[in-house]
Amino acid sequence: MAEAMFSEDGKYYSTITKDGRLKIWDTETNVLKQEYTPDLHLTSPPTCLQWTTVSQSVSNLKGNRSNSNASTSENESQCIVLGTTNGKLLIYSISQAKIINVWVPAKHFSAKVTALDWSRKYGLYSCTKDSRVYEWNIEDGSVKQTYNISIENNTKQGSNINAIKIIPHNQHKKSRYLVTASYQLSLWRLHNKDVTLIKSLGYSTSQTAILSLVSFNDAYYIVEGSENERLLSFWDVTVTDESTQNNNDEPTPNKRHKRKHSAVPVQPTPMYSFVLEDAPRAIDSVLREGDGVQLNIVAATRSGVVHYYQHTLNGSSTKPIKPSLTIQTTTADAKPLPLQCCRLQQDGNINLGYLNDRGLVFEKITPDLKTKTQVLIRGDVKEKKKTKQNDNSLLRTEFHSSEATYLDNTAVAPRKRTAPGANPSIEVPMEARLQNLALDVNSKSNVAVNENLTKLLIQGLHSKDKDIILTVLQKNDPRVARVTVSNLPPQYVFMLLEQLTEMSLKKTSQCAAACVWAGAALRGAGGALGGGGGGALAALLAALTNRRSHLCQLLNLKGRLELTLTQRLLALGAEKQDEQTAVLDYNDSSDEDNDADMEPSQSESGASWDESDEQLSDDGDVEISDAE
C-alpha cells in the first residue's frame, strides 16, 4: 500500500496524511505546491496513490461519461490516482489542481482499495481488500477485466493483497503477469478472467510490503521489503517459456521416488538479501551496465537514515549484503533530521527528503563511497551560534584536537601567566562537575538543567525506560516543559505523545503532569505534529475525553459522600450533647439576691442542726441507760 511516491520524472513528491489530505511538494524548489482535501476524506479517505500520465482528452472528462466531441490531443498531463475505502478511484490533475474523474467499478464497489500500479504499456491496475484485481481503461474510466485471485493460506494470518507490480514480458500472448504481496510473494498470469499461479517467491512476517521493480534488457527483478523485517529480498521475476509451463505437465513419480516427492517442498530463497538498520519506509533501485551488471539500491528506514547498496550481479548468494554507505542528516548542534524518502536518478545522484523545523526539504547529493557513513550537516549555523553565545550554561567544553578541557565561567577573564611546562587550563573540581550535571530545577541557571532534562528524556524514550521517563515528566513546571520539548528532536515528539497517553490513564498526579507536557508539545512542536502526528494526537484526545466523561459522575459521587458524612457527624454531635450532664451550675446574679437567698438557707441550716442535736442527746441517754 503506497501512501507516498515520487513522480515518474522525480520533480514532484506526493503523500497522503493521516487525516486523508493529499500533499504535493516540488522537489526542485522545496515548496508545498498543492494540498487537496477530498470531499469524503472522513467517510471514505484515500488509502493509496499512484502517479500516471493521461492525455488531455481524458482530463476533460467528468465522472464516467465519455465526451465524443473531446479533442484527441496526444499531449499528456500528470495525474494522481487515489484509491479510497469505498472502492472508488479519484483522478487528481496536477495542472488543474482538482479531481477531474471518479471511477467506480460495476461490482464490488464497497471493497477497500489496497494497491495500485500503472504501466505505459499495460495500463492501470487496482486491487481491493477482497483480492479482486481490476484492469482499467484510462480512456473512458471503465473496467476491462476483473480477476479474482485466491491465495491459499493455512495459517491464521490474513491473505489480503496490499501491493502489486505489473511485470512486462516479451511473450507473444495477450496474457498479463502480476506480482502480488501479502504474507507471501507470488507471480500470477492473468488471461481472459483466468488466474494462474506461476510461482511462489517467498514468505514474509508482515502483511504490509514495499515493492520496487527494476529491469535490465529483457530481465526483470523485484526488490521486496516488509515493515517488520530488516532485510531486503532480491527476486528474479523474468517471464520465460519455462516459467509459464503448467506444473501438471510434470511426470507422476513412481513408487520408489514417491516418498521423496511427497516430502515438504523446499522454500524458495531470494537471489540476494540486503541488511537494514531498521524496517524500510521507502525503496528505489536501478540496474546499470558497468563492470558487469551493477545493482544500486537506496532504502529509507524508520530510524531516519538512508542505506545505499552497490552490488554486481553474479549468480546468487545466501550471505546478507551490508550497505555500502549509510547517509544521515543532522544540524550543527548534532540534532538529527530524520530522512523520509529517497530516489535514485539516472546520473547516479540520490534525491533525499528530510524533516526540519520548517517542514519537508529535498536535496540531491552524490554518494561518497570512500567512507561507510556520510553525515550531512544542514541548518542555519549562524543563528545557532548566536543562541549558544546567549546561553549562560554552567558547563562549557573547549575541544583541542582529540582532548576536551573543562572551562568555567571565569575562563573568559584574563589569566596570569603560568610557569613554563605548567597546565594553562583551569581545573574544575569534581564537586562542581557533579553540580553541573545535577537536575536541580530551582537553580539560578536553568539552561544546563533543561539540556540535561532533554538528553535524559531522549535516553528514556529511546530505551523505553519508564523510570527515566517518569523522572522527567513528573515535573509540573510549564516553563521547564516548554524548554525541554523545544530542544527535543522531531522523531521523539511522537514517542513523547505515546507516553503522555499512557500517563493520562493513570493517577491524577500523572494525568496533571501529562496535561502540562502535552500543552508544551503542542506549542513547541506543532510543525512536526502537523506533518504526521494525527494518530498520536487522536489517541491522546481519546484518552482525555474518556477521562473527562466520568468527571461528572465522580463529582456527583463526591458530593453525595460529603453530604452523607456531614449529616452523620451532626447526628453524632446531637446525641453526645443529650447524654452529657452539667458538672457545675454557676449562677451569676446580684449581691442583694445572694443575701436574700442566704438568710433562709441559714435559718434552715440552724433548725436542721438543732434537730440533729436533740436526736443525738436522745440516743445518748438510751445508750447510757442500757449500759447501766
C-alpha positions as CSV (number, residue, x, y, z in Angstrom):
1,M,0.0,0.0,0.0
2,A,1.8,3.1,-1.3
3,E,0.9,6.2,0.7
4,A,3.9,8.3,-0.6
5,M,5.6,8.3,-4.0
6,F,7.8,10.3,-6.4
7,S,6.5,11.2,-9.8
8,E,7.9,9.5,-12.9
9,D,10.4,12.3,-13.6
10,G,11.1,12.9,-9.9
11,K,10.0,16.5,-10.0
12,Y,7.1,16.0,-7.5
13,Y,6.7,14.1,-4.3
14,S,3.2,13.3,-3.1
15,T,2.0,11.8,0.2
16,I,-1.3,11.0,2.0
17,T,-1.6,12.3,5.5
18,K,-3.3,10.6,8.4
19,D,-6.4,12.8,8.1
20,G,-6.8,12.0,4.4
21,R,-5.2,15.0,2.8
22,L,-3.1,14.9,-0.4
23,K,0.1,16.9,-0.3
24,I,2.4,17.5,-3.3
25,W,5.9,19.0,-3.0
26,D,8.1,20.5,-5.7
27,T,11.4,18.7,-5.1
28,E,13.4,21.4,-7.0
29,T,12.1,24.4,-5.1
30,N,11.2,22.7,-1.7
31,V,7.7,24.3,-1.9
32,L,4.5,22.6,-0.9
33,K,2.9,23.2,-4.3
34,Q,-0.6,21.8,-3.8
35,E,-2.7,20.5,-0.9
36,Y,-6.0,18.9,-1.6
37,T,-8.7,17.6,0.8
38,P,-11.3,15.3,-0.8
39,D,-14.9,15.9,-0.1
40,L,-15.4,12.5,1.6
41,H,-12.0,12.4,3.3
42,L,-13.6,11.4,6.6
43,T,-16.2,8.8,5.5
44,S,-14.1,7.3,2.7
45,P,-10.5,8.6,3.0
46,P,-7.8,7.8,0.4
47,T,-5.7,4.7,1.1
48,C,-3.1,4.6,-1.6
49,L,-1.9,6.6,-4.6
50,Q,-0.2,6.1,-8.0
51,W,1.3,8.5,-10.4
52,T,0.0,8.3,-14.0
53,T,0.0,10.2,-17.3
54,V,-3.2,10.7,-19.2
55,S,-4.0,12.6,-22.4
56,Q,-5.7,16.0,-22.4
57,S,-8.8,14.4,-23.8
58,V,-9.2,12.2,-20.7
59,S,-8.6,15.2,-18.4
60,N,-11.6,16.9,-19.9
61,L,-14.0,14.1,-18.9
62,K,-16.2,14.3,-15.9
63,G,-17.2,11.2,-14.0
64,N,-17.5,8.0,-16.0
65,R,-19.2,9.6,-19.1
66,S,-17.1,10.0,-22.2
67,N,-17.3,13.0,-24.4
68,S,-17.5,12.1,-28.1
69,N,-16.6,15.7,-29.1
70,A,-13.5,15.8,-26.9
71,S,-10.3,16.5,-28.7
72,T,-7.9,13.6,-29.3
73,S,-4.8,15.6,-28.5
74,E,-1.8,13.5,-27.7
75,N,-0.5,15.9,-25.1
76,E,-0.1,14.2,-21.8
77,S,-0.6,15.6,-18.3
78,Q,0.5,14.2,-15.0
79,C,-2.3,12.9,-12.7
80,I,-2.5,11.0,-9.4
81,V,-4.9,8.1,-8.9
82,L,-6.2,7.8,-5.4
83,G,-7.8,4.6,-4.1
84,T,-10.4,5.0,-1.4
85,T,-12.0,2.9,1.3
86,N,-15.3,2.5,-0.7
87,G,-13.7,1.2,-3.8
88,K,-13.7,4.3,-5.9
89,L,-10.8,5.7,-7.8
90,L,-10.2,9.5,-7.8
91,I,-8.2,11.0,-10.7
92,Y,-6.5,14.2,-9.5
93,S,-5.0,16.5,-12.1
94,I,-1.8,18.4,-11.2
95,S,-2.3,21.1,-13.8
96,Q,-5.9,21.8,-12.8
97,A,-5.4,21.1,-9.0
98,K,-8.7,19.2,-8.6
99,I,-10.4,15.9,-9.1
100,I,-11.3,15.5,-12.8
101,N,-12.7,12.0,-12.7
102,V,-14.3,9.5,-10.3
103,W,-14.2,5.9,-11.4
104,V,-16.5,3.3,-9.9
105,P,-16.3,-0.4,-10.7
106,A,-19.5,-2.0,-11.8
107,K,-19.5,-4.6,-9.0
108,H,-17.9,-5.0,-5.6
109,F,-17.6,-1.2,-5.3
110,S,-17.8,-1.3,-1.5
111,A,-14.4,-3.1,-1.0
112,K,-11.4,-1.1,0.1
113,V,-8.7,-0.3,-2.5
114,T,-5.4,-1.7,-1.1
115,A,-2.9,-1.3,-4.0
116,L,-2.4,0.4,-7.4
117,D,0.1,0.1,-10.2
118,W,0.4,1.7,-13.6
119,S,2.4,0.9,-16.7
120,R,2.6,2.8,-20.0
121,K,2.2,-0.5,-21.9
122,Y,-0.4,-2.3,-19.9
123,G,-2.3,0.5,-18.3
124,L,-3.7,0.9,-14.7
125,Y,-4.5,-2.0,-12.3
126,S,-6.1,-1.8,-8.9
127,C,-6.6,-4.4,-6.1
128,T,-9.2,-4.4,-3.4
129,K,-9.4,-5.9,0.0
130,D,-11.4,-9.0,-1.2
131,S,-8.4,-9.9,-3.5
132,R,-10.0,-8.7,-6.7
133,V,-7.8,-7.1,-9.4
134,Y,-9.3,-4.7,-11.8
135,E,-7.9,-3.7,-15.2
136,W,-9.0,-0.2,-16.1
137,N,-9.5,1.6,-19.4
138,I,-8.0,5.1,-18.9
139,E,-9.7,6.5,-21.9
140,D,-13.2,6.2,-20.5
141,G,-12.7,5.0,-17.0
142,S,-14.4,1.6,-17.5
143,V,-13.3,-1.8,-16.2
144,K,-11.8,-4.0,-18.9
145,Q,-11.4,-7.2,-16.9
146,T,-11.9,-8.4,-13.3
147,Y,-9.7,-11.1,-11.8
148,N,-10.3,-13.0,-8.6
149,I,-7.0,-14.0,-7.0
150,S,-7.4,-16.6,-4.3
151,I,-4.4,-17.0,-2.0
152,E,-4.2,-20.3,-0.1
153,N,-3.1,-19.6,3.5
154,N,-3.3,-22.4,6.1
155,T,-2.2,-20.1,8.9
156,K,-4.5,-17.9,11.0
157,Q,-3.0,-14.8,9.4
158,G,-4.9,-12.9,6.7
159,S,-4.2,-13.1,3.0
160,N,-5.2,-9.7,1.8
161,I,-3.1,-8.3,-1.0
162,N,-1.5,-5.0,-0.1
163,A,0.9,-4.4,-3.0
164,I,1.0,-5.3,-6.7
165,K,3.5,-4.8,-9.6
166,I,2.9,-5.3,-13.3
167,I,5.7,-7.5,-14.9
168,P,6.4,-6.7,-18.5
169,H,7.2,-9.6,-20.9
170,N,8.1,-10.4,-24.5
171,Q,5.8,-13.3,-24.9
172,H,3.6,-13.3,-28.0
173,K,0.4,-13.6,-25.9
174,K,-2.2,-11.3,-24.5
175,S,-1.6,-12.5,-21.0
176,R,-0.7,-10.2,-18.2
177,Y,1.7,-11.0,-15.4
178,L,1.3,-9.6,-11.9
179,V,3.3,-9.9,-8.7
180,T,1.1,-9.7,-5.5
181,A,2.4,-9.3,-2.0
182,S,0.7,-10.2,1.3
183,Y,2.2,-12.8,3.7
184,Q,3.6,-14.4,0.6
185,L,5.0,-13.1,-2.6
186,S,3.5,-14.7,-5.8
187,L,3.7,-14.3,-9.5
188,W,0.4,-14.7,-11.4
189,R,-0.7,-14.9,-15.0
190,L,-3.9,-13.1,-16.0
191,H,-5.7,-14.1,-19.2
192,N,-9.4,-13.9,-20.1
193,K,-10.5,-13.7,-16.5
194,D,-8.5,-16.7,-15.6
195,V,-5.8,-16.5,-12.9
196,T,-2.9,-19.0,-12.8
197,L,-0.2,-19.1,-10.2
198,I,3.2,-19.2,-12.0
199,K,5.4,-19.5,-8.9
200,S,5.6,-18.5,-5.2
201,L,8.6,-16.4,-4.5
202,G,8.7,-16.4,-0.7
203,Y,7.0,-15.6,2.6
204,S,7.0,-12.6,4.9
205,T,6.4,-12.0,8.6
206,S,4.2,-8.9,7.8
207,Q,1.3,-8.3,5.5
208,T,2.4,-4.9,4.5
209,A,5.2,-4.9,1.9
210,I,7.1,-2.4,-0.3
211,L,7.9,-3.5,-3.9
212,S,10.3,-1.9,-6.4
213,L,10.6,-3.2,-10.0
214,V,14.0,-3.0,-11.8
215,S,14.9,-4.2,-15.3
216,F,17.9,-4.6,-17.5
217,N,17.5,-5.6,-21.1
218,D,14.8,-8.3,-21.0
219,A,15.4,-9.3,-17.4
220,Y,13.1,-8.1,-14.6
221,Y,13.7,-8.2,-10.9
222,I,11.7,-7.3,-7.7
223,V,13.2,-5.7,-4.6
224,E,10.8,-6.6,-1.7
225,G,10.8,-5.2,1.9
226,S,8.5,-5.7,4.8
227,E,7.5,-3.3,7.6
228,N,8.6,-5.9,10.3
229,E,11.8,-7.2,8.7
230,R,15.3,-5.6,8.5
231,L,16.1,-7.4,5.2
232,L,15.5,-6.6,1.5
233,S,15.0,-9.5,-0.8
234,F,16.0,-9.5,-4.5
235,W,13.9,-11.8,-6.7
236,D,14.1,-12.8,-10.3
237,V,10.6,-12.4,-11.9
238,T,11.6,-12.6,-15.6
239,V,8.8,-14.3,-17.6
240,T,10.1,-17.1,-19.9
241,D,8.6,-20.0,-21.7
242,E,9.9,-22.4,-19.0
243,S,8.4,-20.4,-16.1
244,T,4.9,-20.3,-17.8
245,Q,4.7,-24.1,-18.1
246,N,1.9,-25.7,-16.1
247,N,3.0,-27.8,-13.1
248,N,0.6,-30.5,-14.1
249,D,2.8,-31.5,-17.1
250,E,5.4,-32.9,-14.7
251,P,5.6,-36.8,-14.8
252,T,4.0,-38.7,-12.0
253,P,6.6,-40.1,-9.6
254,N,7.0,-43.9,-9.3
255,K,6.7,-45.8,-6.1
256,R,10.5,-45.7,-5.5
257,H,10.5,-41.9,-5.6
258,K,7.1,-41.4,-4.2
259,R,8.3,-40.8,-0.6
260,K,10.9,-38.2,-1.8
261,H,8.3,-36.5,-3.9
262,S,5.7,-36.3,-1.2
263,A,8.2,-34.6,1.2
264,V,7.7,-30.9,2.1
265,P,9.0,-28.8,-0.8
266,V,12.0,-26.6,-0.3
267,Q,11.1,-22.9,0.3
268,P,12.4,-20.6,-2.4
269,T,15.2,-18.3,-1.5
270,P,16.0,-14.9,-3.0
271,M,19.0,-14.2,-5.2
272,Y,20.4,-11.7,-2.7
273,S,19.5,-10.3,0.7
274,F,20.4,-6.8,1.9
275,V,20.7,-5.9,5.6
276,L,19.0,-2.8,7.0
277,E,19.4,-0.9,10.3
278,D,15.6,-0.8,10.7
279,A,12.4,-1.6,8.8
280,P,12.2,0.1,5.4
281,R,10.0,3.1,4.7
282,A,10.8,3.6,1.0
283,I,12.8,1.7,-1.6
284,D,14.2,2.5,-5.0
285,S,16.5,0.5,-7.3
286,V,18.3,0.8,-10.6
287,L,20.3,-1.6,-12.8
288,R,23.2,-0.1,-14.8
289,E,25.8,-1.5,-17.1
290,G,29.4,-1.0,-15.9
291,D,31.9,-3.7,-14.9
292,G,29.1,-6.2,-15.4
293,V,25.5,-5.6,-14.4
294,Q,25.6,-3.3,-11.4
295,L,22.7,-3.1,-9.0
296,N,22.1,0.2,-7.0
297,I,19.5,0.3,-4.2
298,V,18.5,3.0,-1.8
299,A,16.3,2.4,1.2
300,A,15.0,4.9,3.8
301,T,14.4,3.3,7.2
302,R,12.1,4.2,10.0
303,S,15.1,5.2,12.1
304,G,15.7,8.2,9.8
305,V,18.7,7.0,7.8
306,V,19.2,6.0,4.2
307,H,21.2,2.9,3.1
308,Y,22.9,2.8,-0.2
309,Y,23.9,-0.5,-1.8
310,Q,26.1,-1.1,-4.8
311,H,26.5,-4.7,-5.9
312,T,27.4,-6.5,-9.1
313,L,25.1,-9.3,-10.2
314,N,27.0,-12.6,-10.3
315,G,24.9,-15.7,-9.7
316,S,23.2,-15.8,-6.3
317,S,24.3,-15.6,-2.7
318,T,22.8,-16.6,0.7
319,K,25.0,-14.3,2.7
320,P,23.3,-11.0,3.6
321,I,24.9,-7.9,1.9
322,K,25.8,-4.9,4.1
323,P,25.2,-1.4,2.9
324,S,28.0,0.3,1.0
325,L,27.1,3.7,2.5
326,T,24.8,5.0,5.3
327,I,23.6,8.6,4.9
328,Q,22.5,10.7,7.9
329,T,21.3,14.3,8.2
330,T,21.9,16.4,11.3
331,T,22.1,20.0,12.4
332,A,25.2,21.9,13.5
333,D,24.4,21.1,17.2
334,A,24.1,17.4,16.5
335,K,20.3,17.3,16.4
336,P,19.3,14.5,13.9
337,L,17.0,15.3,11.0
338,P,15.1,12.1,10.0
339,L,15.2,11.2,6.3
340,Q,11.7,10.4,5.0
341,C,12.2,9.4,1.3
342,C,14.8,8.7,-1.3
343,R,15.0,8.2,-5.1
344,L,17.9,7.2,-7.4
345,Q,18.4,9.3,-10.5
346,Q,19.9,8.4,-13.9
347,D,23.1,10.4,-13.2
348,G,23.9,8.4,-10.1
349,N,22.8,11.0,-7.6
350,I,20.3,10.5,-4.8
351,N,17.3,12.7,-4.2
352,L,16.7,12.8,-0.4
353,G,13.9,14.3,1.6
354,Y,14.2,15.1,5.3
355,L,12.2,16.9,8.0
356,N,13.4,20.0,9.8
357,D,11.6,22.7,11.7
358,R,10.2,24.3,8.6
359,G,8.8,21.0,7.0
360,L,9.9,18.6,4.3
361,V,13.2,19.6,2.5
362,F,14.6,17.9,-0.6
363,E,18.2,17.7,-1.7
364,K,20.3,16.0,-4.3
365,I,23.6,14.5,-3.2
366,T,26.4,12.4,-4.7
367,P,27.1,9.3,-2.6
368,D,30.7,9.3,-1.2
369,L,31.8,5.6,-1.2
370,K,35.1,6.4,0.3
371,T,33.6,6.2,3.8
372,K,30.9,4.0,5.3
373,T,28.9,6.8,6.8
374,Q,28.1,10.1,5.1
375,V,26.8,12.8,7.5
376,L,25.1,15.8,6.1
377,I,25.1,18.9,8.4
378,R,22.2,21.1,7.5
379,G,20.6,24.2,9.1
380,D,21.5,27.8,9.8
381,V,24.7,27.7,11.7
382,K,25.0,31.5,12.4
383,E,21.7,31.7,14.2
384,K,22.6,28.7,16.3
385,K,25.9,30.2,17.2
386,K,24.2,33.3,18.4
387,T,21.8,31.4,20.6
388,K,24.7,29.4,22.1
389,Q,26.5,32.6,23.0
390,N,23.5,33.9,24.8
391,D,23.1,30.8,26.9
392,N,24.6,31.2,30.4
393,S,25.4,27.5,30.9
394,L,27.5,26.3,33.8
395,L,29.3,23.7,31.8
396,R,31.1,24.5,28.5
397,T,33.6,22.4,26.6
398,E,36.5,23.5,24.5
399,F,38.0,21.0,22.1
400,H,41.7,20.8,21.4
401,S,42.4,18.2,18.8
402,S,41.2,15.0,20.5
403,E,41.3,16.3,24.1
404,A,38.4,18.0,25.9
405,T,39.2,20.7,28.5
406,Y,36.5,21.9,31.1
407,L,36.2,25.6,31.5
408,D,34.2,27.5,34.0
409,N,32.6,31.0,33.6
410,T,35.8,32.7,34.8
411,A,37.7,31.3,31.8
412,V,36.8,34.4,29.7
413,A,38.6,36.7,32.1
414,P,42.4,37.3,31.5
415,R,44.6,35.0,33.5
416,K,48.1,35.3,34.9
417,R,51.0,33.8,33.0
418,T,51.8,30.3,34.1
419,A,55.1,28.8,34.6
420,P,56.8,27.0,31.6
421,G,55.6,23.4,31.4
422,A,52.5,24.0,33.6
423,N,49.0,23.2,32.5
424,P,47.3,26.5,31.5
425,S,43.8,25.1,31.8
426,I,41.7,25.8,34.9
427,E,40.9,22.7,36.8
428,V,37.3,22.4,37.8
429,P,36.8,20.2,41.0
430,M,34.7,17.1,40.8
431,E,32.1,18.6,43.1
432,A,31.5,21.4,40.6
433,R,31.2,19.0,37.7
434,L,28.6,16.9,39.5
435,Q,26.6,20.0,40.4
436,N,26.6,21.0,36.7
437,L,25.1,17.6,35.8
438,A,22.6,17.6,38.7
439,L,18.9,18.0,37.8
440,D,18.3,21.0,40.1
441,V,15.4,22.9,38.5
442,N,15.4,25.6,41.3
443,S,19.0,26.7,40.4
444,K,19.6,30.1,39.1
445,S,21.0,28.9,35.7
446,N,18.4,26.6,34.2
447,V,19.9,26.3,30.7
448,A,22.2,23.4,31.5
449,V,19.4,21.8,33.5
450,N,17.0,22.0,30.6
451,E,19.6,20.5,28.3
452,N,20.2,17.7,30.8
453,L,16.4,17.1,31.0
454,T,16.2,16.9,27.2
455,K,19.0,14.4,27.0
456,L,17.6,12.4,29.8
457,L,14.2,12.4,28.1
458,I,15.7,11.3,24.8
459,Q,17.5,8.5,26.6
460,G,14.4,7.3,28.3
461,L,12.3,7.4,25.1
462,H,14.9,5.6,23.1
463,S,15.4,2.9,25.6
464,K,11.7,2.9,26.8
465,D,12.8,3.1,30.4
466,K,9.7,4.0,32.5
467,D,11.7,5.2,35.5
468,I,13.7,7.7,33.4
469,I,10.7,9.0,31.6
470,L,8.7,9.5,34.8
471,T,11.6,11.3,36.4
472,V,11.4,14.0,33.7
473,L,7.6,14.0,33.0
474,Q,6.5,14.3,36.7
475,K,7.8,17.9,36.8
476,N,4.8,20.1,36.5
477,D,6.7,23.3,35.8
478,P,5.3,24.7,32.4
479,R,8.5,26.6,31.7
480,V,10.7,23.5,32.1
481,A,8.4,21.5,29.9
482,R,8.3,24.2,27.2
483,V,12.1,24.5,27.0
484,T,12.7,20.7,27.2
485,V,10.2,20.0,24.4
486,S,11.6,22.8,22.2
487,N,15.0,21.1,22.2
488,L,13.5,17.6,21.5
489,P,14.1,16.2,18.0
490,P,11.0,15.8,15.9
491,Q,11.1,11.9,15.8
492,Y,10.9,11.8,19.6
493,V,7.8,14.0,19.8
494,F,5.5,11.2,18.6
495,M,7.1,8.8,21.2
496,L,6.5,11.5,23.9
497,L,2.8,11.7,22.9
498,E,2.5,7.9,23.4
499,Q,4.0,8.1,26.9
500,L,1.7,11.0,27.7
501,T,-1.3,9.0,26.5
502,E,-0.3,6.2,29.0
503,M,0.2,8.7,31.8
504,S,-3.2,10.3,31.2
505,L,-4.9,7.0,32.0
506,K,-3.2,6.6,35.4
507,K,-3.3,8.6,38.7
508,T,-4.5,12.2,38.9
509,S,-0.9,13.5,39.6
510,Q,0.4,11.8,36.5
511,C,-2.6,13.0,34.4
512,A,-1.9,16.6,35.5
513,A,1.7,16.3,34.6
514,A,0.7,14.8,31.2
515,C,-1.6,17.8,30.5
516,V,1.3,20.2,31.2
517,W,3.7,18.3,28.9
518,A,1.0,17.8,26.2
519,G,0.4,21.6,26.1
520,A,4.2,22.2,25.8
521,A,4.4,19.7,22.9
522,L,1.6,21.3,21.0
523,R,3.1,24.8,21.4
524,G,6.7,23.8,20.8
525,A,6.4,21.0,18.2
526,G,3.3,21.9,16.3
527,G,5.0,21.8,13.0
528,A,6.3,18.2,13.4
529,L,2.9,17.1,14.7
530,G,1.1,18.6,11.7
531,G,3.3,16.6,9.3
532,G,2.1,13.2,10.5
533,G,1.1,13.2,14.2
534,G,-2.7,12.7,13.7
535,G,-2.7,9.2,15.1
536,A,-0.8,10.1,18.3
537,L,-2.9,13.2,18.9
538,A,-6.1,11.2,18.3
539,A,-5.1,8.6,20.9
540,L,-4.3,11.3,23.4
541,L,-7.6,13.1,22.7
542,A,-9.5,9.8,23.1
543,A,-7.8,9.2,26.5
544,L,-8.5,12.6,27.8
545,T,-12.1,12.5,26.5
546,N,-12.7,9.2,28.2
547,R,-11.3,10.6,31.5
548,R,-13.5,13.7,31.2
549,S,-16.6,11.6,30.5
550,H,-16.5,10.2,34.0
551,L,-15.8,13.5,35.7
552,C,-19.5,14.4,36.3
553,Q,-20.2,11.1,37.8
554,L,-17.2,11.3,40.1
555,L,-18.2,14.8,41.2
556,N,-21.7,13.7,42.0
557,L,-20.4,10.8,44.0
558,K,-18.0,13.0,45.9
559,G,-20.8,15.5,46.7
560,R,-23.1,12.7,48.0
561,L,-20.4,11.2,50.1
562,E,-19.6,14.6,51.7
563,L,-23.3,15.3,52.4
564,T,-23.7,11.9,54.0
565,L,-20.6,12.2,56.2
566,T,-21.7,15.7,57.3
567,Q,-25.2,14.6,58.3
568,R,-23.7,11.7,60.2
569,L,-21.3,13.9,62.1
570,L,-24.2,16.3,63.0
571,A,-26.3,13.4,64.3
572,L,-23.4,12.1,66.5
573,G,-22.8,15.5,67.9
574,A,-26.5,15.9,68.9
575,E,-26.5,12.5,70.7
576,K,-23.4,13.4,72.7
577,Q,-25.0,16.8,73.8
578,D,-28.1,14.9,75.1
579,E,-26.1,12.4,77.1
580,Q,-23.8,14.9,78.8
581,T,-24.9,16.4,82.3
582,A,-23.8,19.6,83.9
583,V,-20.9,19.1,86.3
584,L,-21.0,22.7,87.7
585,D,-24.0,25.1,87.7
586,Y,-22.8,28.6,88.2
587,N,-25.4,31.4,88.8
588,D,-24.1,34.9,88.3
589,S,-26.6,37.2,90.0
590,S,-26.5,40.5,92.1
591,D,-25.4,40.7,95.8
592,E,-28.9,41.5,97.2
593,D,-30.3,38.4,95.7
594,N,-27.4,36.5,97.2
595,D,-28.1,37.9,100.7
596,A,-31.8,37.2,100.4
597,D,-31.0,33.7,99.4
598,M,-28.5,33.2,102.2
599,E,-30.9,34.1,105.1
600,P,-33.5,31.4,104.7
601,S,-30.7,29.0,104.0
602,Q,-29.0,29.9,107.3
603,S,-32.3,29.5,109.3
604,E,-33.0,26.3,107.6
605,S,-29.5,25.1,108.4
606,G,-29.8,26.2,112.1
607,A,-33.0,24.3,112.5
608,S,-31.5,21.2,111.0
609,W,-28.6,21.4,113.4
610,D,-30.9,21.7,116.4
611,E,-32.9,18.7,115.3
612,S,-29.8,16.7,114.9
613,D,-28.5,17.6,118.4
614,E,-31.8,16.5,120.0
615,Q,-31.6,13.2,118.3
616,L,-28.1,12.7,119.4
617,S,-29.0,13.5,123.0
618,D,-31.8,11.1,123.0
619,D,-29.7,8.4,121.6
620,G,-27.0,9.1,124.2
621,D,-29.5,8.7,127.0
622,V,-30.7,5.5,125.6
623,E,-27.2,4.2,125.3
624,I,-26.3,5.2,128.9
625,S,-29.4,3.6,130.3
626,D,-28.7,0.4,128.5
627,A,-25.2,0.5,129.9
628,E,-26.5,0.8,133.4
